[in-house]
Amino acid sequence: METNILDNETKDKIGFVTFIIEEFATSYKMNRQEAYRYLKKYGGIDYIFECWWALHIDNPFWAVRDIYKVCRNNGGYR
């Protein structure tokens, strides 16, 4: 029986994505599902996955603002 074991970088990435979606939801008064849908629709999720390493070392406030700017530039309205 083969067991898939995630490497540390993948675990860190998953942990950060989960954390930052929650931070985004809290900052913009959404629940997690609304925040995820918004981020997915306006390119925020792609940005998070592409730039997670840089975002995760930044203050969460500034990381959320950067993600918001990406979504806003892609048609987001919040």
PDB file of N, CA, C and O in Angstrom:
ATOM      1  N   MET A   1       0.852  -1.174   0.000  1.00  0.00           N
ATOM      2  CA  MET A   1       0.000   0.000   0.000  1.00  0.00           C
ATOM      3  C   MET A   1       0.900   1.240   0.000  1.00  0.00           C
ATOM      4  O   MET A   1       1.763   1.394   0.864  1.00  0.00           O
ATOM      5  N   GLU A   2       0.685   2.109  -0.971  1.00  0.00           N
ATOM      6  CA  GLU A   2       1.503   3.318  -1.099  1.00  0.00           C
ATOM      7  C   GLU A   2       0.805   4.485  -0.395  1.00  0.00           C
ATOM      8  O   GLU A   2      -0.393   4.704  -0.576  1.00  0.00           O
ATOM      9  N   THR A   3       1.559   5.217   0.398  1.00  0.00           N
ATOM     10  CA  THR A   3       1.024   6.365   1.102  1.00  0.00           C
ATOM     11  C   THR A   3       1.612   7.634   0.496  1.00  0.00           C
ATOM     12  O   THR A   3       2.829   7.763   0.372  1.00  0.00           O
ATOM     13  N   ASN A   4       0.750   8.559   0.125  1.00  0.00           N
ATOM     14  CA  ASN A   4       1.227   9.840  -0.384  1.00  0.00           C
ATOM     15  C   ASN A   4       1.552  10.746   0.791  1.00  0.00           C
ATOM     16  O   ASN A   4       0.699  11.033   1.630  1.00  0.00           O
ATOM     17  N   ILE A   5       2.779  11.185   0.836  1.00  0.00           N
ATOM     18  CA  ILE A   5       3.206  12.061   1.912  1.00  0.00           C
ATOM     19  C   ILE A   5       3.564  13.402   1.292  1.00  0.00           C
ATOM     20  O   ILE A   5       4.356  13.475   0.352  1.00  0.00           O
ATOM     21  N   LEU A   6       2.977  14.452   1.824  1.00  0.00           N
ATOM     22  CA  LEU A   6       3.260  15.786   1.317  1.00  0.00           C
ATOM     23  C   LEU A   6       4.610  16.258   1.825  1.00  0.00           C
ATOM     24  O   LEU A   6       4.975  16.018   2.977  1.00  0.00           O
ATOM     25  N   ASP A   7       5.345  16.930   0.955  1.00  0.00           N
ATOM     26  CA  ASP A   7       6.606  17.501   1.412  1.00  0.00           C
ATOM     27  C   ASP A   7       6.324  18.765   2.233  1.00  0.00           C
ATOM     28  O   ASP A   7       5.205  19.278   2.234  1.00  0.00           O
ATOM     29  N   ASN A   8       7.339  19.251   2.918  1.00  0.00           N
ATOM     30  CA  ASN A   8       7.155  20.396   3.811  1.00  0.00           C
ATOM     31  C   ASN A   8       6.703  21.645   3.079  1.00  0.00           C
ATOM     32  O   ASN A   8       5.875  22.395   3.596  1.00  0.00           O
ATOM     33  N   GLU A   9       7.235  21.886   1.880  1.00  0.00           N
ATOM     34  CA  GLU A   9       6.839  23.081   1.134  1.00  0.00           C
ATOM     35  C   GLU A   9       5.358  23.047   0.771  1.00  0.00           C
ATOM     36  O   GLU A   9       4.673  24.067   0.844  1.00  0.00           O
ATOM     37  N   THR A  10       4.871  21.884   0.384  1.00  0.00           N
ATOM     38  CA  THR A  10       3.452  21.747   0.048  1.00  0.00           C
ATOM     39  C   THR A  10       2.589  21.960   1.279  1.00  0.00           C
ATOM     40  O   THR A  10       1.552  22.619   1.200  1.00  0.00           O
ATOM     41  N   LYS A  11       2.997  21.418   2.407  1.00  0.00           N
ATOM     42  CA  LYS A  11       2.262  21.630   3.659  1.00  0.00           C
ATOM     43  C   LYS A  11       2.238  23.113   4.025  1.00  0.00           C
ATOM     44  O   LYS A  11       1.203  23.639   4.433  1.00  0.00           O
ATOM     45  N   ASP A  12       3.384  23.785   3.878  1.00  0.00           N
ATOM     46  CA  ASP A  12       3.450  25.220   4.176  1.00  0.00           C
ATOM     47  C   ASP A  12       2.544  26.010   3.250  1.00  0.00           C
ATOM     48  O   ASP A  12       1.857  26.935   3.685  1.00  0.00           O
ATOM     49  N   LYS A  13       2.540  25.654   1.987  1.00  0.00           N
ATOM     50  CA  LYS A  13       1.719  26.349   0.995  1.00  0.00           C
ATOM     51  C   LYS A  13       0.233  26.191   1.324  1.00  0.00           C
ATOM     52  O   LYS A  13      -0.519  27.166   1.306  1.00  0.00           O
ATOM     53  N   ILE A  14      -0.181  24.970   1.622  1.00  0.00           N
ATOM     54  CA  ILE A  14      -1.580  24.701   1.971  1.00  0.00           C
ATOM     55  C   ILE A  14      -1.965  25.472   3.229  1.00  0.00           C
ATOM     56  O   ILE A  14      -3.041  26.065   3.295  1.00  0.00           O
ATOM     57  N   GLY A  15      -1.092  25.460   4.213  1.00  0.00           N
ATOM     58  CA  GLY A  15      -1.362  26.188   5.448  1.00  0.00           C
ATOM     59  C   GLY A  15      -1.502  27.680   5.203  1.00  0.00           C
ATOM     60  O   GLY A  15      -2.386  28.325   5.768  1.00  0.00           O
ATOM     61  N   PHE A  16      -0.636  28.231   4.367  1.00  0.00           N
ATOM     62  CA  PHE A  16      -0.703  29.658   4.083  1.00  0.00           C
ATOM     63  C   PHE A  16      -1.964  30.010   3.300  1.00  0.00           C
ATOM     64  O   PHE A  16      -2.639  30.988   3.621  1.00  0.00           O
ATOM     65  N   VAL A  17      -2.284  29.228   2.282  1.00  0.00           N
ATOM     66  CA  VAL A  17      -3.481  29.518   1.476  1.00  0.00           C
ATOM     67  C   VAL A  17      -4.722  29.489   2.356  1.00  0.00           C
ATOM     68  O   VAL A  17      -5.582  30.362   2.244  1.00  0.00           O
ATOM     69  N   THR A  18      -4.819  28.506   3.217  1.00  0.00           N
ATOM     70  CA  THR A  18      -5.951  28.421   4.141  1.00  0.00           C
ATOM     71  C   THR A  18      -6.005  29.641   5.055  1.00  0.00           C
ATOM     72  O   THR A  18      -7.068  30.227   5.259  1.00  0.00           O
ATOM     73  N   PHE A  19      -4.862  30.017   5.598  1.00  0.00           N
ATOM     74  CA  PHE A  19      -4.766  31.166   6.495  1.00  0.00           C
ATOM     75  C   PHE A  19      -5.145  32.465   5.787  1.00  0.00           C
ATOM     76  O   PHE A  19      -5.919  33.256   6.326  1.00  0.00           O
ATOM     77  N   ILE A  20      -4.612  32.693   4.593  1.00  0.00           N
ATOM     78  CA  ILE A  20      -4.817  33.984   3.941  1.00  0.00           C
ATOM     79  C   ILE A  20      -6.241  34.137   3.416  1.00  0.00           C
ATOM     80  O   ILE A  20      -6.760  35.252   3.365  1.00  0.00           O
ATOM     81  N   ILE A  21      -6.876  33.039   3.028  1.00  0.00           N
ATOM     82  CA  ILE A  21      -8.294  33.126   2.632  1.00  0.00           C
ATOM     83  C   ILE A  21      -9.133  33.535   3.827  1.00  0.00           C
ATOM     84  O   ILE A  21     -10.038  34.359   3.695  1.00  0.00           O
ATOM     85  N   GLU A  22      -8.847  32.975   4.980  1.00  0.00           N
ATOM     86  CA  GLU A  22      -9.563  33.357   6.208  1.00  0.00           C
ATOM     87  C   GLU A  22      -9.311  34.820   6.553  1.00  0.00           C
ATOM     88  O   GLU A  22     -10.241  35.533   6.931  1.00  0.00           O
ATOM     89  N   GLU A  23      -8.069  35.276   6.429  1.00  0.00           N
ATOM     90  CA  GLU A  23      -7.738  36.682   6.689  1.00  0.00           C
ATOM     91  C   GLU A  23      -8.468  37.605   5.713  1.00  0.00           C
ATOM     92  O   GLU A  23      -8.980  38.652   6.109  1.00  0.00           O
ATOM     93  N   PHE A  24      -8.514  37.221   4.457  1.00  0.00           N
ATOM     94  CA  PHE A  24      -9.211  38.001   3.440  1.00  0.00           C
ATOM     95  C   PHE A  24     -10.699  38.074   3.780  1.00  0.00           C
ATOM     96  O   PHE A  24     -11.300  39.147   3.719  1.00  0.00           O
ATOM     97  N   ALA A  25     -11.281  36.955   4.130  1.00  0.00           N
ATOM     98  CA  ALA A  25     -12.704  36.896   4.485  1.00  0.00           C
ATOM     99  C   ALA A  25     -13.006  37.817   5.662  1.00  0.00           C
ATOM    100  O   ALA A  25     -13.981  38.567   5.634  1.00  0.00           O
ATOM    101  N   THR A  26     -12.183  37.760   6.679  1.00  0.00           N
ATOM    102  CA  THR A  26     -12.378  38.600   7.853  1.00  0.00           C
ATOM    103  C   THR A  26     -12.242  40.076   7.504  1.00  0.00           C
ATOM    104  O   THR A  26     -13.045  40.900   7.942  1.00  0.00           O
ATOM    105  N   SER A  27     -11.229  40.405   6.718  1.00  0.00           N
ATOM    106  CA  SER A  27     -10.969  41.803   6.357  1.00  0.00           C
ATOM    107  C   SER A  27     -12.105  42.413   5.550  1.00  0.00           C
ATOM    108  O   SER A  27     -12.403  43.598   5.698  1.00  0.00           O
ATOM    109  N   TYR A  28     -12.734  41.627   4.708  1.00  0.00           N
ATOM    110  CA  TYR A  28     -13.778  42.149   3.823  1.00  0.00           C
ATOM    111  C   TYR A  28     -15.167  41.650   4.189  1.00  0.00           C
ATOM    112  O   TYR A  28     -16.080  41.660   3.362  1.00  0.00           O
ATOM    113  N   LYS A  29     -15.319  41.215   5.435  1.00  0.00           N
ATOM    114  CA  LYS A  29     -16.616  40.841   6.003  1.00  0.00           C
ATOM    115  C   LYS A  29     -17.363  39.816   5.142  1.00  0.00           C
ATOM    116  O   LYS A  29     -18.532  39.999   4.800  1.00  0.00           O
ATOM    117  N   MET A  30     -16.660  38.744   4.806  1.00  0.00           N
ATOM    118  CA  MET A  30     -17.237  37.638   4.042  1.00  0.00           C
ATOM    119  C   MET A  30     -17.077  36.361   4.859  1.00  0.00           C
ATOM    120  O   MET A  30     -16.279  36.306   5.795  1.00  0.00           O
ATOM    121  N   ASN A  31     -17.838  35.344   4.497  1.00  0.00           N
ATOM    122  CA  ASN A  31     -17.523  34.039   5.060  1.00  0.00           C
ATOM    123  C   ASN A  31     -16.473  33.391   4.160  1.00  0.00           C
ATOM    124  O   ASN A  31     -16.175  33.918   3.087  1.00  0.00           O
ATOM    125  N   ARG A  32     -15.920  32.281   4.570  1.00  0.00           N
ATOM    126  CA  ARG A  32     -14.830  31.656   3.817  1.00  0.00           C
ATOM    127  C   ARG A  32     -15.236  31.264   2.402  1.00  0.00           C
ATOM    128  O   ARG A  32     -14.454  31.419   1.464  1.00  0.00           O
ATOM    129  N   GLN A  33     -16.457  30.755   2.247  1.00  0.00           N
ATOM    130  CA  GLN A  33     -16.902  30.334   0.924  1.00  0.00           C
ATOM    131  C   GLN A  33     -17.036  31.534  -0.018  1.00  0.00           C
ATOM    132  O   GLN A  33     -16.635  31.459  -1.179  1.00  0.00           O
ATOM    133  N   GLU A  34     -17.593  32.629   0.477  1.00  0.00           N
ATOM    134  CA  GLU A  34     -17.711  33.837  -0.347  1.00  0.00           C
ATOM    135  C   GLU A  34     -16.337  34.363  -0.733  1.00  0.00           C
ATOM    136  O   GLU A  34     -16.111  34.754  -1.878  1.00  0.00           O
ATOM    137  N   ALA A  35     -15.429  34.368   0.224  1.00  0.00           N
ATOM    138  CA  ALA A  35     -14.074  34.850  -0.046  1.00  0.00           C
ATOM    139  C   ALA A  35     -13.396  33.976  -1.095  1.00  0.00           C
ATOM    140  O   ALA A  35     -12.762  34.494  -2.014  1.00  0.00           O
ATOM    141  N   TYR A  36     -13.523  32.669  -0.970  1.00  0.00           N
ATOM    142  CA  TYR A  36     -12.906  31.768  -1.944  1.00  0.00           C
ATOM    143  C   TYR A  36     -13.490  32.016  -3.333  1.00  0.00           C
ATOM    144  O   TYR A  36     -12.743  32.121  -4.307  1.00  0.00           O
ATOM    145  N   ARG A  37     -14.812  32.109  -3.434  1.00  0.00           N
ATOM    146  CA  ARG A  37     -15.442  32.335  -4.743  1.00  0.00           C
ATOM    147  C   ARG A  37     -15.002  33.662  -5.350  1.00  0.00           C
ATOM    148  O   ARG A  37     -14.723  33.744  -6.547  1.00  0.00           O
ATOM    149  N   TYR A  38     -14.943  34.689  -4.527  1.00  0.00           N
ATOM    150  CA  TYR A  38     -14.498  36.003  -4.993  1.00  0.00           C
ATOM    151  C   TYR A  38     -13.053  35.930  -5.489  1.00  0.00           C
ATOM    152  O   TYR A  38     -12.743  36.407  -6.581  1.00  0.00           O
ATOM    153  N   LEU A  39     -12.184  35.341  -4.695  1.00  0.00           N
ATOM    154  CA  LEU A  39     -10.776  35.221  -5.069  1.00  0.00           C
ATOM    155  C   LEU A  39     -10.608  34.377  -6.333  1.00  0.00           C
ATOM    156  O   LEU A  39      -9.776  34.697  -7.182  1.00  0.00           O
ATOM    157  N   LYS A  40     -11.370  33.330  -6.461  1.00  0.00           N
ATOM    158  CA  LYS A  40     -11.304  32.471  -7.649  1.00  0.00           C
ATOM    159  C   LYS A  40     -11.777  33.234  -8.883  1.00  0.00           C
ATOM    160  O   LYS A  40     -11.148  33.162  -9.938  1.00  0.00           O
ATOM    161  N   LYS A  41     -12.875  33.959  -8.754  1.00  0.00           N
ATOM    162  CA  LYS A  41     -13.469  34.675  -9.887  1.00  0.00           C
ATOM    163  C   LYS A  41     -12.563  35.786 -10.405  1.00  0.00           C
ATOM    164  O   LYS A  41     -12.485  36.011 -11.613  1.00  0.00           O
ATOM    165  N   TYR A  42     -11.875  36.484  -9.495  1.00  0.00           N
ATOM    166  CA  TYR A  42     -11.114  37.667  -9.878  1.00  0.00           C
ATOM    167  C   TYR A  42      -9.594  37.474  -9.847  1.00  0.00           C
ATOM    168  O   TYR A  42      -8.850  38.453  -9.791  1.00  0.00           O
ATOM    169  N   GLY A  43      -9.133  36.235  -9.882  1.00  0.00           N
ATOM    170  CA  GLY A  43      -7.712  35.961 -10.030  1.00  0.00           C
ATOM    171  C   GLY A  43      -6.883  35.969  -8.758  1.00  0.00           C
ATOM    172  O   GLY A  43      -5.663  35.819  -8.815  1.00  0.00           O
ATOM    173  N   GLY A  44      -7.522  36.141  -7.620  1.00  0.00           N
ATOM    174  CA  GLY A  44      -6.793  36.171  -6.356  1.00  0.00           C
ATOM    175  C   GLY A  44      -6.170  34.839  -5.991  1.00  0.00           C
ATOM    176  O   GLY A  44      -5.051  34.792  -5.481  1.00  0.00           O
ATOM    177  N   ILE A  45      -6.884  33.763  -6.247  1.00  0.00           N
ATOM    178  CA  ILE A  45      -6.359  32.426  -5.920  1.00  0.00           C
ATOM    179  C   ILE A  45      -5.123  32.128  -6.754  1.00  0.00           C
ATOM    180  O   ILE A  45      -4.125  31.624  -6.240  1.00  0.00           O
ATOM    181  N   ASP A  46      -5.195  32.442  -8.041  1.00  0.00           N
ATOM    182  CA  ASP A  46      -4.026  32.217  -8.903  1.00  0.00           C
ATOM    183  C   ASP A  46      -2.833  33.025  -8.406  1.00  0.00           C
ATOM    184  O   ASP A  46      -1.708  32.526  -8.369  1.00  0.00           O
ATOM    185  N   TYR A  47      -3.083  34.267  -8.026  1.00  0.00           N
ATOM    186  CA  TYR A  47      -2.027  35.133  -7.506  1.00  0.00           C
ATOM    187  C   TYR A  47      -1.432  34.558  -6.219  1.00  0.00           C
ATOM    188  O   TYR A  47      -0.214  34.549  -6.043  1.00  0.00           O
ATOM    189  N   ILE A  48      -2.286  34.086  -5.336  1.00  0.00           N
ATOM    190  CA  ILE A  48      -1.811  33.504  -4.073  1.00  0.00           C
ATOM    191  C   ILE A  48      -0.899  32.306  -4.358  1.00  0.00           C
ATOM    192  O   ILE A  48       0.177  32.191  -3.771  1.00  0.00           O
ATOM    193  N   PHE A  49      -1.327  31.423  -5.252  1.00  0.00           N
ATOM    194  CA  PHE A  49      -0.514  30.240  -5.557  1.00  0.00           C
ATOM    195  C   PHE A  49       0.783  30.604  -6.267  1.00  0.00           C
ATOM    196  O   PHE A  49       1.814  29.976  -6.026  1.00  0.00           O
ATOM    197  N   GLU A  50       0.746  31.606  -7.135  1.00  0.00           N
ATOM    198  CA  GLU A  50       1.954  32.007  -7.848  1.00  0.00           C
ATOM    199  C   GLU A  50       2.954  32.718  -6.934  1.00  0.00           C
ATOM    200  O   GLU A  50       4.164  32.544  -7.079  1.00  0.00           O
ATOM    201  N   CYS A  51       2.450  33.513  -6.000  1.00  0.00           N
ATOM    202  CA  CYS A  51       3.316  34.390  -5.191  1.00  0.00           C
ATOM    203  C   CYS A  51       3.286  34.062  -3.713  1.00  0.00           C
ATOM    204  O   CYS A  51       3.634  34.909  -2.891  1.00  0.00           O
ATOM    205  N   TRP A  52       2.885  32.867  -3.357  1.00  0.00           N
ATOM    206  CA  TRP A  52       2.691  32.556  -1.947  1.00  0.00           C
ATOM    207  C   TRP A  52       3.960  32.740  -1.134  1.00  0.00           C
ATOM    208  O   TRP A  52       3.898  33.165   0.020  1.00  0.00           O
ATOM    209  N   TRP A  53       5.098  32.430  -1.712  1.00  0.00           N
ATOM    210  CA  TRP A  53       6.334  32.520  -0.949  1.00  0.00           C
ATOM    211  C   TRP A  53       6.596  33.959  -0.516  1.00  0.00           C
ATOM    212  O   TRP A  53       6.968  34.197   0.633  1.00  0.00           O
ATOM    213  N   ALA A  54       6.412  34.905  -1.403  1.00  0.00           N
ATOM    214  CA  ALA A  54       6.616  36.318  -1.055  1.00  0.00           C
ATOM    215  C   ALA A  54       5.510  36.818  -0.135  1.00  0.00           C
ATOM    216  O   ALA A  54       5.781  37.558   0.810  1.00  0.00           O
ATOM    217  N   LEU A  55       4.272  36.424  -0.399  1.00  0.00           N
ATOM    218  CA  LEU A  55       3.150  36.881   0.419  1.00  0.00           C
ATOM    219  C   LEU A  55       3.252  36.372   1.853  1.00  0.00           C
ATOM    220  O   LEU A  55       2.905  37.091   2.791  1.00  0.00           O
ATOM    221  N   HIS A  56       3.715  35.161   2.029  1.00  0.00           N
ATOM    222  CA  HIS A  56       3.697  34.584   3.379  1.00  0.00           C
ATOM    223  C   HIS A  56       4.728  35.213   4.311  1.00  0.00           C
ATOM    224  O   HIS A  56       4.610  35.074   5.528  1.00  0.00           O
ATOM    225  N   ILE A  57       5.734  35.900   3.777  1.00  0.00           N
ATOM    226  CA  ILE A  57       6.699  36.558   4.655  1.00  0.00           C
ATOM    227  C   ILE A  57       6.314  38.001   4.944  1.00  0.00           C
ATOM    228  O   ILE A  57       6.953  38.673   5.754  1.00  0.00           O
ATOM    229  N   ASP A  58       5.266  38.474   4.276  1.00  0.00           N
ATOM    230  CA  ASP A  58       4.779  39.832   4.478  1.00  0.00           C
ATOM    231  C   ASP A  58       3.781  39.839   5.639  1.00  0.00           C
ATOM    232  O   ASP A  58       3.261  38.796   6.034  1.00  0.00           O
ATOM    233  N   ASN A  59       3.529  41.019   6.170  1.00  0.00           N
ATOM    234  CA  ASN A  59       2.487  41.189   7.175  1.00  0.00           C
ATOM    235  C   ASN A  59       1.156  40.792   6.541  1.00  0.00           C
ATOM    236  O   ASN A  59       0.891  41.185   5.405  1.00  0.00           O
ATOM    237  N   PRO A  60       0.308  40.026   7.234  1.00  0.00           N
ATOM    238  CA  PRO A  60      -0.965  39.601   6.643  1.00  0.00           C
ATOM    239  C   PRO A  60      -1.820  40.770   6.140  1.00  0.00           C
ATOM    240  O   PRO A  60      -2.517  40.632   5.135  1.00  0.00           O
ATOM    241  N   PHE A  61      -1.774  41.902   6.819  1.00  0.00           N
ATOM    242  CA  PHE A  61      -2.532  43.075   6.382  1.00  0.00           C
ATOM    243  C   PHE A  61      -2.119  43.473   4.971  1.00  0.00           C
ATOM    244  O   PHE A  61      -2.972  43.706   4.114  1.00  0.00           O
ATOM    245  N   TRP A  62      -0.813  43.552   4.727  1.00  0.00           N
ATOM    246  CA  TRP A  62      -0.316  43.965   3.414  1.00  0.00           C
ATOM    247  C   TRP A  62      -0.518  42.875   2.372  1.00  0.00           C
ATOM    248  O   TRP A  62      -0.774  43.179   1.207  1.00  0.00           O
ATOM    249  N   ALA A  63      -0.410  41.628   2.763  1.00  0.00           N
ATOM    250  CA  ALA A  63      -0.657  40.527   1.829  1.00  0.00           C
ATOM    251  C   ALA A  63      -2.107  40.560   1.354  1.00  0.00           C
ATOM    252  O   ALA A  63      -2.376  40.397   0.163  1.00  0.00           O
ATOM    253  N   VAL A  64      -3.038  40.770   2.278  1.00  0.00           N
ATOM    254  CA  VAL A  64      -4.456  40.852   1.913  1.00  0.00           C
ATOM    255  C   VAL A  64      -4.699  42.038   0.989  1.00  0.00           C
ATOM    256  O   VAL A  64      -5.459  41.930   0.027  1.00  0.00           O
ATOM    257  N   ARG A  65      -4.063  43.163   1.273  1.00  0.00           N
ATOM    258  CA  ARG A  65      -4.220  44.340   0.395  1.00  0.00           C
ATOM    259  C   ARG A  65      -3.680  44.073  -1.001  1.00  0.00           C
ATOM    260  O   ARG A  65      -4.290  44.482  -1.989  1.00  0.00           O
ATOM    261  N   ASP A  66      -2.548  43.395  -1.092  1.00  0.00           N
ATOM    262  CA  ASP A  66      -1.998  43.051  -2.409  1.00  0.00           C
ATOM    263  C   ASP A  66      -2.955  42.143  -3.177  1.00  0.00           C
ATOM    264  O   ASP A  66      -3.173  42.330  -4.374  1.00  0.00           O
ATOM    265  N   ILE A  67      -3.516  41.175  -2.490  1.00  0.00           N
ATOM    266  CA  ILE A  67      -4.461  40.258  -3.133  1.00  0.00           C
ATOM    267  C   ILE A  67      -5.707  41.026  -3.570  1.00  0.00           C
ATOM    268  O   ILE A  67      -6.237  40.788  -4.655  1.00  0.00           O
ATOM    269  N   TYR A  68      -6.169  41.940  -2.731  1.00  0.00           N
ATOM    270  CA  TYR A  68      -7.321  42.761  -3.087  1.00  0.00           C
ATOM    271  C   TYR A  68      -7.050  43.582  -4.348  1.00  0.00           C
ATOM    272  O   TYR A  68      -7.911  43.688  -5.222  1.00  0.00           O
ATOM    273  N   LYS A  69      -5.856  44.158  -4.438  1.00  0.00           N
ATOM    274  CA  LYS A  69      -5.497  44.957  -5.615  1.00  0.00           C
ATOM    275  C   LYS A  69      -5.528  44.120  -6.886  1.00  0.00           C
ATOM    276  O   LYS A  69      -5.987  44.587  -7.928  1.00  0.00           O
ATOM    277  N   VAL A  70      -5.042  42.889  -6.804  1.00  0.00           N
ATOM    278  CA  VAL A  70      -5.078  41.998  -7.961  1.00  0.00           C
ATOM    279  C   VAL A  70      -6.528  41.748  -8.370  1.00  0.00           C
ATOM    280  O   VAL A  70      -6.863  41.824  -9.552  1.00  0.00           O
ATOM    281  N   CYS A  71      -7.380  41.453  -7.402  1.00  0.00           N
ATOM    282  CA  CYS A  71      -8.791  41.199  -7.699  1.00  0.00           C
ATOM    283  C   CYS A  71      -9.460  42.452  -8.273  1.00  0.00           C
ATOM    284  O   CYS A  71     -10.234  42.372  -9.226  1.00  0.00           O
ATOM    285  N   ARG A  72      -9.156  43.586  -7.691  1.00  0.00           N
ATOM    286  CA  ARG A  72      -9.726  44.850  -8.174  1.00  0.00           C
ATOM    287  C   ARG A  72      -9.322  45.114  -9.619  1.00  0.00           C
ATOM    288  O   ARG A  72     -10.144  45.547 -10.427  1.00  0.00           O
ATOM    289  N   ASN A  73      -8.070  44.857  -9.944  1.00  0.00           N
ATOM    290  CA  ASN A  73      -7.580  45.044 -11.316  1.00  0.00           C
ATOM    291  C   ASN A  73      -8.232  44.063 -12.308  1.00  0.00           C
ATOM    292  O   ASN A  73      -8.239  44.300 -13.516  1.00  0.00           O
ATOM    293  N   ASN A  74      -8.768  42.978 -11.783  1.00  0.00           N
ATOM    294  CA  ASN A  74      -9.435  41.983 -12.625  1.00  0.00           C
ATOM    295  C   ASN A  74     -10.955  42.102 -12.569  1.00  0.00           C
ATOM    296  O   ASN A  74     -11.655  41.173 -12.973  1.00  0.00           O
ATOM    297  N   GLY A  75     -11.480  43.221 -12.081  1.00  0.00           N
ATOM    298  CA  GLY A  75     -12.910  43.461 -12.073  1.00  0.00           C
ATOM    299  C   GLY A  75     -13.612  43.273 -10.756  1.00  0.00           C
ATOM    300  O   GLY A  75     -14.833  43.419 -10.693  1.00  0.00           O
ATOM    301  N   GLY A  76     -12.892  42.954  -9.699  1.00  0.00           N
ATOM    302  CA  GLY A  76     -13.502  42.787  -8.386  1.00  0.00           C
ATOM    303  C   GLY A  76     -14.001  44.125  -7.855  1.00  0.00           C
ATOM    304  O   GLY A  76     -13.445  45.169  -8.197  1.00  0.00           O
ATOM    305  N   TYR A  77     -15.017  44.111  -7.046  1.00  0.00           N
ATOM    306  CA  TYR A  77     -15.669  45.350  -6.606  1.00  0.00           C
ATOM    307  C   TYR A  77     -15.601  45.610  -5.123  1.00  0.00           C
ATOM    308  O   TYR A  77     -15.975  46.706  -4.704  1.00  0.00           O
ATOM    309  N   ARG A  78     -15.149  44.679  -4.291  1.00  0.00           N
ATOM    310  CA  ARG A  78     -15.114  44.905  -2.847  1.00  0.00           C
ATOM    311  C   ARG A  78     -13.901  45.664  -2.435  1.00  0.00           C
ATOM    312  O   ARG A  78     -13.719  45.939  -1.249  1.00  0.00           O
TER     313      ARG A  78
END
